């Protein structure tokens, strides 16, 4: 009896087609997202340059104190801006770079240090 019910549900007009279309839509969305991320990383020479370098956490701390601590606090605990502790667990290195240089989330200003300074800042932030 159960087998007959399952067979009827699977062959019910449109149900199988809807399931297949839903699965294909999810696969397509994942593929498009992956392609966009790949293209952004590939197309952005600044990000590529930063990610190719080894950062120095000590230098990154100095850069942070001069440019970021006013809003994020000396200990990166957050003031006007949010706490940056464990930021690398929440955002990829590419997203952190984009956040810093874009100025897309006011009141954070646009800030584009040279590639080595950004690599140093990333290294410091990853240690928080």
Secondary structure, 3 states (H helix, E strand, C coil): CHHHHHHHHHHCCCHHHHHHHHHHHHHHHHHHHHHHHHHHHHHCHHHHHHHCCCCCHHHHHHHHHHHCHHHHCCCCCCCCCCCCCCHHHHCCHHHHHHHHHHCCCCCCCCCCCCHHHHHHHHHHHHCC
